[in-house]
Amino acid sequence: MSLSNEKLHELRARFGGENESKFYDEHFRAVADLLIDEFGTRQAPYAGLSTLLDAPWRQIDWSKPDLKGLQVAMLGIPMDLGVTNRSGARFGPRALRNIERIGPYNHVLKLLPTRDISVSDVGDVPFGSRFRLEECHQDIENVVKKIHEAGVAPLSVGGDHSVTLPILRVLGKDRPVGLIHIDAHCDTGGPFDSCRFHHGGPFRRAVLEGCLDPTRTIQIGIRGAAEYLWEFSYESGMTVVHAEDIPVIGIEAVIAKARDVVGDGPVYVSFDVDGLDPAFAPGTGTPEVGGLTVREAQAILRGVAGINIVGGDVVEVAPEYDATTNTAHAGAQILFEILSLLCIRLKA
């Protein structure tokens, strides 16, 4: 059916001339009012200071941090001393800060997380050493503790996946948290080269230290030759969803399982970018073929909207191997999806 003259006349009257900048949908108009000024101009994504998700910047003196008024603190963790293969994830926070045009509107969940709640990029964890892994973990724990004690939710960008352990030590100190973990690897291995704090074992340590509840943990996208290292996941009661099973059972079933596993208790969301197939995210230290598409990962995160999320992270973006910046772009989008989950919880 072709466009009739009558319909064209109607469209011209409604959207042309003096009405060219008019919004009729109340929701769209409310969004536009926040993003477009009186001159019809939106903030240029390539201008100004580069921050995580273009959130406001707040400089923090961690010796006497002022986090007043914040609901979410986005934090860079530039540390990759725990990697077992390719290094470079220490540059992950910088890479994500340089990505433009992520958000601010989430068209699926119908919200603007950087406008609907108070969120700022609070900079990077200040490390006392660039050589000592366990001291770096202590530095992370000290900073996240200050964020948590201020009643603010931490949302971080690593760094390798070992950085999640000190975060869970803080968030799960009084009550073990549940976990939605998207990754190619379970990261529940034992000591590696006589070190138990590498990026392949943070969730084993978190369970043994009493800050992570394995029965409320689901690991999604698992695959690859390291399967023999993940016995702890099965023995402790974690739910493991392998990547090759997802097309068989479907995304909706994965979402339903995740919601059932984590229940109503506090939940942490940890996203290793190698959970994505390297076709979408080659810039990472331990890529594994056969992974999730970005759209599948988005669907899973959007599908768990409403969970009692208390924090999250995106880790293992290594820009040295990311010639097209696809990995950083995908990582920033996932960060936005996790922030959207926090927005829903904090607005409830």
N, C-alpha and C positions, 0 to 999 in steps of 0.2 A: 504494500500500500504506500503510495507516494504522499508527500506532504501537500495538504490542500491549501489553497489560498486563504481559506478561513482560519486554519490553524496557524499559518505563517503570520497573518494579521494579528492574531491573538498573542503570539510569541513576541512580535515587535512591540506591541502595546505594553506587555508585561515586563520585558527584559531589555528594551531599547530606550533610546533617548534619555530622559531624566531618570529612568528606572534602571539604568545600566549597572549601577552599584548596589541595587536593592536586594536584600535577602528576604524571602517570604517564609521559609521554614524557621520556626522559632529557635530550634536548637542550633542550626547553622548560623543564624544571625547572632546568637549569643557567643558562638565561637569566633566569628568574624570580628565582633566588637572588641574581643580581647587581643586580636592579632593584627588588625588593620587600623591605622590611625585616621584622623579626620581628612587627611589628604589622599587616602587610598593607598598608603604605602605600608608594606610589611618589612620587618627587619631583614636585611640581607644576610643570608646564611654564611657568607664568606667574609663578613666584616666583624670587627671587634675581637675580643679575647676568646680564644678557643677553649671551651670547657666541655665537660661531659654532658652530652645532650643539650648543649647551649643553655644549661642551667646557670643561674646567677653564681658568681664566684664569691666565696667567703674565705678570706685569709685567716688562718687559725694559728694562734700561738699555743702549741700543745702543752706548754708548761702551765698555762692558765687558760684553757679553751673556753671561748664564748660561743656556745651553740644555742643560745636563747632564741626561741621562736621557730627553730627548725623541726621538721617532722622526719625528713630523710636527709642523710649526709652521704653524698657520693664521694668515694674515696679511691685514689689511685694507689696501687701496691706494686711498685716497680722492682720486683725481686724474682729471680729465676734460678736460685742456687739449688733448687730441688729437682731440676730436670734430669732425665735419664737418656735423652737423645739430643735433639737440636736445641741449643739455647737461643735466647732472643726475646722471650716473653716479658723481660723487664721493660721493654719498650711498648708493651701493650697499652698502658694508660695513655701515653702520648699519642699513639696511633688512633685510639678511639676519640680523643679530644679533637683530632684534626678532621673528623668526619662531619660533613655538613648534611643538612636536610633530613634529619631523623626527627620525626614528630614535627611540632608539638602535639598534634591531634591524633588520637588513636581512633580510627574510624570504625573499628569493630566493637570496642568497649565503650565508645562514645564519651571520651574524656580527654582532658588536657593535663596530664600529670604534673608538668612543671608549672602549671598555673593553678590547678585545683588544690594542690597542697603546697606546703612550704618546703622546698628542696634546694640545696646548693651543692656545688662542687667545692669541697673543702680542701682540695689539694692532695698531696701524696703523703704516705707514712714517712716520717723522717727516720731513716735508718742510721744506726750508730756504726755499722760495719757493712761493707759490701762483700765480705768474705765468709762470715760466720752465720750459717743457716739458722741455728737454734737461737742465736741472739736476734736475728731478724724476725723470727717468729714471736719472740718476746716483745719486740718493738710494735709489731702488729697488734698483739694482744693488749698492750698498754693503750694504744690509740683507740681501738674498738671499745675497750672498757670505758673510756671517757665518753665516747659517743653514746654507748648504751646507758650509762648512768645518768646522762642528761635526758633520757627518755626519747632518744632519736634512733631511728632505724638505720643501720649501715647497709649501703649498697656499693660494692667495691668492684674494681677492675684490676685483675692481676696482669702480669705475674703468673707464676706457675701454680698448679693446683694445690701445692702444699700450703699455700696461704690461707686456705679455708679452715685448716685445723685450729689455729689460734683464734679465729673468729668464732668457731663453734664452742671453744672453751669459754668464751664470754657469754654467748647467747644461751648456752645449755648448762650453765653453772648451777642454777637452782632447780632446773627441770630439763631433762634431755629433750631436745627438739626432734621433730621429724624432718625428713629431707626429700625433696624432689631433685634428683640428680640426673642431668642429661649429659652424656659422655660416650665416648667409644670404649672407655675402660672403667671398671668398677672402682679402681683406686683403693682396694682393700688388701694390698699386698703386704708382705712382711719386710724385714730389713733388706736393703739393697746396698751392696758394697759396705756392709756393716753400719749403715745409717737407716734408722726407722722413720725419718721425717721427710722423705722424698715425696715427689708429686704422685707417686703410684700407691701411696698408703695412708692418706689423711683420714679416710673414713673408718679404717680399721682402728687407728689410734683414737679417734673421737669416740667410738663405741667403748673401747677398753678404758678410756678415761672417764666414761660416764656422762658425756655431754651430748651423745647422739643415740636415739632410740632406733635400733635396727628394724624392729617390727613396724615402725612407722616410716621406713625408708624405701623409696622406689628408685631404681636405677634404669634409665631408658636409653636405648641406642647402643647397647653393649655389643662388641664384636671384636674380631681379630685374634691373632695368635697368642695373646697373653691370657686367654681364658683360664689356663691352668693355675694362674696366680690368684684367682678370685674365690677360692674355696671359702674364705671367711664370710663373704657375702651370703652364701647359701647356708652355712652353719649357724650364722647369727640371726637368720630370719629375715634378711632383706629380700625385697621383691625385685627380680632382675628381668627386664624386658629386652630381649636381644633385637638388634636392628632387623635381622632377616625375618623375624616374626611379625613385625609391625604391618607390612603389607597384607599379611594373612588375617590378622585379627582386626585391623583397622584402627585409625586414629581415635575414633570415638570410644573404642574399648580400652585403649591406653589411657585416655582421659578418665574414664570411669574407674579404672583400676587405681590410678593415682589418687583420685579423690577418696576412694575407699580406704586406701592404705594410710594416708596421712590423717584422715579424720578431721576433727575439730580443733586439735591441739596446735601449738605453735610449730611453724614449718619454716625451714630455710630452703631457698632455691639456689642451686649451684649449677652453672652452665659452663662446661668445658667446650670451647669452640671446635674441638676435634670430634664432638658428637655429630657435627655436620659432615657430610661427605666432602672430601677434598676438592671435588669439582666446584663446590661453593665456598670452601674455606681451606685453601692450601697453606695459608700462612700460620702454621702451628708446628709444635715440636714433635708430635707423634701422630701423624696423619694415618687414618685407616680408611680404605675404600669401603663402599657399601653402606654409607651413613645416611643420616636424615637429610632431607632437603630443608632449606630455610623455611619454606611454607609449612612443612610438617612441624618443625620446631615451634613456629609461631602459633599454629593451631593448638598444640599441646598446652602451651603456656596460657593462651587465651581461654582454653577450655577449663582451666583450674581456677579461674577468676572467682574470688570470694573466699579462698582458703585463708587461714590465719597466718599469713606470711609475716615473719619478723625480720627478714633481711635476705640478701642475696648477693651473688657475684657472677661475673663473667671472667673466665681465665683462659690462659694459654694462647692468646693472640701474639704471634711472633712476626712482626711486619717485615723482617728481612726476607722472608719467603713468600711475601704477599705482593707480587709485582703489580697487580691490578687494584690493590686495596679492597678487593672483595671480602676478604676475611675480616678486616677492621670494620667494613660497612655492615656485614652481617652481625658482628659482635655488638656494634653500637645499637643495631635494631633490637637485638635480644635484650640488651640492657634496658632499652625503652619499654619492652614488653614486661620485664620484671618490675620496673618502676610503676608501670600501670597497675600491676597486681597490688603493689604497696599502696597506691593511690586509692584503690577500691576499699582495701581494708581500713585505711586511715579515715576515709570519708564516712564509713559505716556508722 
